[in-house]
Amino acid sequence: MAAPVVYGYIRTATEDPAGVLEHRVAMEMWCAREGWRLGAVFQDVGSPLDAEERPGFRGLLGTRRRCRTRQRW
């Protein structure tokens, strides 16, 4: 059986590359431990909580929509 594919999302209010890398590594380790394959990590770096434009989050939602349309029930 193929490993389930999951997607990650990182949003930070500051432009901290080390923090983003730390979160990404934590996601990768979690996925490896659970036997999942990390398909992609979407991110909005330097994006405050009240930001209306979040291209990374929109990308994540778009991927979810595409995955749902390919599923067969």
Backbone as JSON, one array per atom type, in Angstrom:
{
  "sequence": "MAAPVVYGYIRTATEDPAGVLEHRVAMEMWCAREGWRLGAVFQDVGSPLDAEERPGFRGLLGTRRRCRTRQRW",
  "N": [[0.84, -1.19, 0.0], [0.56, 2.18, -0.83], [2.13, 5.02, 0.66], [0.22, 7.43, 2.45], [-0.38, 10.68, 1.11], [0.37, 13.84, 2.33], [-0.06, 17.35, 3.05], [1.62, 20.34, 3.97], [1.49, 23.43, 5.84], [2.89, 26.55, 6.47], [2.9, 29.47, 8.32], [4.27, 32.52, 9.03], [4.78, 35.44, 10.96], [7.01, 36.92, 10.82], [10.03, 37.45, 8.89], [11.8, 35.0, 9.03], [14.09, 32.87, 8.15], [15.36, 30.7, 9.45], [13.46, 29.89, 11.33], [11.36, 29.07, 9.66], [12.6, 26.93, 8.36], [13.0, 25.27, 10.56], [10.34, 24.61, 11.25], [9.6, 23.25, 8.91], [11.35, 21.05, 8.9], [10.44, 19.78, 11.22], [7.88, 19.03, 10.35], [8.59, 17.24, 8.3], [9.88, 15.23, 9.78], [7.76, 14.37, 11.4], [6.02, 13.35, 9.46], [7.61, 11.26, 8.43], [7.78, 9.62, 10.69], [5.11, 8.87, 10.97], [4.68, 7.49, 8.67], [3.88, 8.78, 6.38], [3.82, 10.57, 3.23], [5.2, 13.6, 2.46], [3.76, 15.78, 0.42], [3.92, 18.48, -0.4], [4.92, 21.66, 0.9], [3.3, 24.47, 1.78], [3.68, 27.97, 2.12], [3.44, 31.05, 3.89], [5.33, 33.53, 4.46], [6.28, 36.09, 6.65], [3.75, 37.07, 7.03], [1.21, 38.66, 8.6], [-1.27, 37.85, 11.14], [-3.71, 39.06, 10.48], [-3.64, 39.34, 7.75], [-5.06, 39.58, 4.56], [-4.39, 38.56, 2.1], [-3.06, 35.57, 1.31], [-1.13, 33.76, -0.35], [0.13, 31.24, -0.12], [-1.62, 29.77, 1.53], [-3.89, 29.8, -0.08], [-2.88, 28.27, -2.16], [-2.61, 25.79, -0.87], [-5.33, 25.21, -0.34], [-6.25, 25.07, -2.97], [-4.87, 22.82, -3.88], [-6.06, 20.88, -2.29], [-8.68, 20.98, -3.3], [-8.22, 20.05, -5.92], [-7.32, 17.46, -5.35], [-9.6, 16.32, -4.2], [-11.37, 16.28, -6.38], [-10.26, 14.32, -7.89], [-10.62, 12.03, -6.46], [-12.27, 8.93, -6.13], [-15.32, 7.73, -5.13]],
  "CA": [[0.0, 0.0, 0.0], [1.33, 3.42, -0.92], [2.03, 5.92, 1.81], [-0.68, 8.57, 2.22], [0.26, 11.96, 0.82], [-0.15, 14.94, 3.13], [0.47, 18.66, 2.68], [1.86, 21.19, 5.12], [1.33, 24.88, 5.71], [3.64, 27.34, 7.45], [2.67, 30.91, 8.27], [5.03, 33.24, 10.04], [4.59, 36.89, 10.91], [8.32, 37.52, 10.56], [10.84, 36.86, 7.81], [12.84, 34.26, 9.75], [14.37, 31.63, 7.42], [15.68, 29.61, 10.37], [12.21, 29.42, 11.9], [10.64, 28.33, 8.62], [13.3, 25.66, 8.19], [12.72, 24.47, 11.76], [8.98, 24.06, 11.11], [9.58, 22.29, 7.8], [12.04, 19.83, 9.37], [9.53, 19.12, 12.15], [6.84, 18.38, 9.53], [9.19, 16.09, 7.62], [10.11, 14.19, 10.79], [6.46, 13.85, 11.79], [5.54, 12.52, 8.35], [8.4, 10.03, 8.39], [7.38, 8.81, 11.85], [3.75, 8.36, 10.76], [4.62, 6.73, 7.43], [3.22, 9.61, 5.37], [4.69, 11.25, 2.28], [4.92, 15.04, 2.43], [3.66, 16.15, -0.98], [4.38, 19.85, -0.57], [4.73, 22.55, 2.04], [2.92, 25.81, 1.35], [4.08, 28.89, 3.18], [3.25, 32.5, 3.85], [6.36, 34.05, 5.36], [6.12, 37.53, 6.85], [2.33, 37.33, 6.85], [0.56, 38.83, 9.9], [-2.53, 37.11, 11.3], [-4.85, 39.73, 9.85], [-3.4, 39.49, 6.31], [-6.12, 39.03, 3.72], [-3.76, 37.85, 0.99], [-2.18, 34.48, 1.73], [-0.99, 32.89, -1.52], [0.45, 29.88, 0.29], [-2.85, 29.13, 2.01], [-4.73, 29.57, -1.26], [-2.29, 27.12, -2.86], [-2.99, 24.59, -0.13], [-6.75, 24.94, -0.6], [-6.37, 24.65, -4.36], [-4.41, 21.42, -3.96], [-7.12, 20.06, -1.68], [-9.79, 20.89, -4.25], [-7.81, 19.17, -7.02], [-7.28, 16.09, -4.83], [-10.98, 15.84, -4.01], [-12.02, 16.01, -7.66], [-9.69, 13.08, -8.45], [-11.0, 10.88, -5.64], [-13.46, 8.18, -6.57], [-15.99, 7.15, -3.97]],
  "C": [[0.89, 1.25, 0.0], [1.1, 4.29, 0.31], [1.06, 7.05, 1.49], [0.13, 9.84, 1.98], [-0.42, 13.04, 1.64], [0.54, 16.23, 2.69], [0.6, 19.51, 3.94], [1.65, 22.65, 4.79], [2.08, 25.57, 6.84], [3.3, 28.81, 7.24], [3.46, 31.54, 9.39], [4.79, 34.73, 9.87], [5.91, 37.6, 10.6], [9.01, 36.79, 9.42], [12.03, 36.16, 8.46], [13.1, 32.93, 9.05], [14.67, 30.44, 8.34], [14.42, 29.04, 10.99], [11.39, 28.62, 10.91], [11.27, 26.96, 8.42], [13.02, 24.72, 9.36], [11.33, 23.83, 11.68], [8.91, 23.0, 10.02], [10.23, 20.97, 8.22], [11.13, 19.07, 10.33], [8.41, 18.4, 11.4], [7.39, 17.13, 8.86], [9.41, 14.93, 8.58], [8.79, 13.55, 11.22], [5.93, 12.91, 10.71], [6.3, 11.2, 8.28], [7.99, 9.09, 9.51], [6.02, 8.15, 11.64], [3.63, 7.5, 9.49], [3.89, 7.46, 6.31], [4.26, 10.18, 4.43], [4.26, 12.72, 2.22], [4.95, 15.5, 0.98], [4.2, 17.53, -1.27], [4.16, 20.6, 0.74], [4.45, 23.95, 1.48], [3.27, 26.77, 2.48], [3.76, 30.33, 2.85], [4.19, 33.08, 4.9], [6.23, 35.56, 5.44], [4.67, 37.96, 6.68], [1.65, 37.46, 8.22], [-0.78, 38.08, 9.94], [-3.71, 37.75, 10.57], [-4.67, 39.95, 8.34], [-4.54, 38.85, 5.52], [-5.57, 38.21, 2.56], [-2.77, 36.81, 1.53], [-2.04, 33.5, 0.57], [-0.66, 31.44, -1.16], [-0.78, 29.12, 0.74], [-3.8, 28.84, 0.85], [-4.21, 28.38, -2.07], [-2.65, 25.8, -2.19], [-4.44, 24.22, -0.4], [-6.97, 24.48, -2.03], [-5.93, 23.21, -4.56], [-5.46, 20.49, -3.39], [-8.29, 19.89, -2.64], [-9.45, 19.93, -5.39], [-7.79, 17.72, -6.57], [-8.69, 15.52, -4.68], [-11.65, 15.52, -5.32], [-11.47, 14.74, -8.3], [-10.08, 11.85, -7.66], [-12.25, 10.23, -6.22], [-14.07, 7.5, -5.36], [-16.76, 5.94, -4.37]]
}
